């Protein structure tokens, strides 16, 4: 399996690896840059909230489930 296939399969099925979602969270955190620009109200950081793994992973997973901006 290539890295591309692994990432795609994890994005489609976060429970692909039986580790309580840790592989999915790590893949999202380390391989997806922040999808928002400074000042975007959808960001989970800002206004005194510093970026960290938990906050960024949750934000990126929420972004993945959102409709595409038009």
C-alpha positions as MATLAB code, in Angstrom:
seq = 'XXXXXXXXXXXXXXXXXXXXXXXXXXXXXXXXXXXXXXXXXXXXXXXXXXXXXXXXXXXXXXXXXXXXXX';
ca = [
       0.000    0.000    0.000;
       1.365    3.415   -0.906;
       1.218    6.457    1.386;
      -1.406    7.923   -0.971;
      -3.596    4.826   -0.655;
      -3.141    4.756    3.124;
      -4.126    8.433    3.491;
      -7.126    8.049    1.170;
      -8.338    4.928    2.971;
      -7.950    6.579    6.394;
      -9.884    9.639    5.194;
     -12.690    7.410    3.950;
     -12.651    5.103    6.989;
     -11.127    6.653   10.149;
     -11.480    3.247   11.850;
      -9.336    1.498    9.212;
      -6.641    0.870   11.843;
      -7.858   -0.486   15.175;
      -6.142    2.062   17.442;
      -9.030    4.201   18.620;
      -8.589    6.773   15.842;
      -4.985    7.682   16.714;
      -3.681    6.913   13.194;
      -6.402    9.049   11.611;
      -5.770   11.945   14.003;
      -1.999   11.782   13.430;
      -2.410   11.625    9.642;
      -4.730   14.654    9.666;
      -2.560   16.653   12.078;
       0.796   16.025   10.405;
      -0.261   15.952    6.731;
      -2.941   18.620    6.355;
      -1.958   22.274    6.740;
      -4.335   24.714    8.359;
      -7.122   25.299    5.824;
      -7.950   28.798    7.114;
      -6.473   32.256    6.725;
      -5.805   34.610    9.620;
      -9.005   36.132   10.919;
     -11.284   33.333    9.676;
     -13.942   32.821   12.348;
     -14.090   29.068   11.677;
     -10.575   28.564   13.054;
     -10.447   26.927   16.467;
      -7.322   28.922   17.370;
      -6.883   32.660   17.631;
      -8.321   35.154   20.074;
      -6.031   33.889   22.837;
      -6.276   30.211   21.853;
      -2.908   28.905   20.725;
      -2.678   26.130   18.130;
      -1.960   22.672   19.556;
      -2.415   19.091   18.383;
      -5.848   18.581   19.947;
      -7.276   21.912   18.797;
      -5.780   21.706   15.293;
      -6.769   18.065   14.738;
     -10.365   18.765   15.762;
     -10.478   21.861   13.535;
      -9.039   20.035   10.511;
     -11.423   17.088   10.970;
     -14.343   19.542   11.135;
     -13.051   21.197    7.935;
     -12.846   17.813    6.188;
     -16.549   17.227    6.916;
     -17.637   20.724    5.804;
     -19.027   21.591    2.398;
     -16.560   23.078   -0.093;
     -16.403   26.897   -0.060;
     -17.724   28.381   -3.279;
];
